[in-house]
Amino acid sequence: MRSIFVAAAMALAGTAQAAQPGELLAGYESAARRENPAFSGVSSTRGEQFFNARHGNEWSCASCHGASGVAQGKHAKTGKTIAPLSPTANPERFADAAKTEKWFRRNCNDVLGRACTSTEKGDVLAYLLRGGK
Amino acid sequence: MRTLLVAALFAVSLPAAADKPRLPPNPAYKAECGSCHVAFPPKLLPSASWQQLMARLDRHFGSDASLDAKAHEEISRYLAAHAGRHDPPSSAEPRITETRWFIKEHDEVRAARWKDPAVKSPANCIACHARAEQGNYGD
């Protein structure tokens, strides 16, 4: 409970919440367990499918980030280059909890028309941590 | 001849407004608005148009570009302080590419060039203006 308060206070103060991708992954896992009692761990295989599939809208995650997130991506509409999304290729990725959540909020809304579940976020992160392997 | 000279001077001085990076970059603006497209120079739209865009960031040209309250306020202030003064485009979702300034500045660009896959969108400034990210839009 106390850590939630600390996290909330940090978010309110607008402080960058430095984190390791592994910590974020653990956070999504425990949140997924709370959301879904049947949850049995993240799956990079599920994450791979999720990342590369369209979910009723025009774009998949891969439309802008490329199939594995290891190479440079390209915005599907504006053509702007996007730095690699996988932390194995770009240490700035998934290194800040607030920034990570902000982009999940925006991009899940674009790709799925809803927020992603913690399971989906954890699966995707597990896939990206595979670094294209 | 003289009119030609005047016209030439005009042509040089007008784009110069967008040529030199005179504006101190705003980190929040660059981070939040410069990820999916170039962080366009604020002077390319008037304040009323920026307000229209900032009011609908959850549906920003079909994408969710929503901001937290703090970033929203900071960026709104930055845009208002450095907005242009020309007439706003009339559409509900104003585009820089609809302004008379943009159309006039780009009238020499042939239609085929816009359709080049490397350009993709007229919002992709950097395809032709290599230093657009640094605020330099020289030809």
Interface residues (C-beta under 8 A of the other chain):
Chain A: G14 H75 K77 T78 G79 K80 I82 K102 R105 R106 N107 N109 D110
Chain B: S35 C36 H37 V38 D58 F61 G62 S63 D64 A65 S66 D68 K70 A118 V119 K120 S121 A123 N124 I126 A127
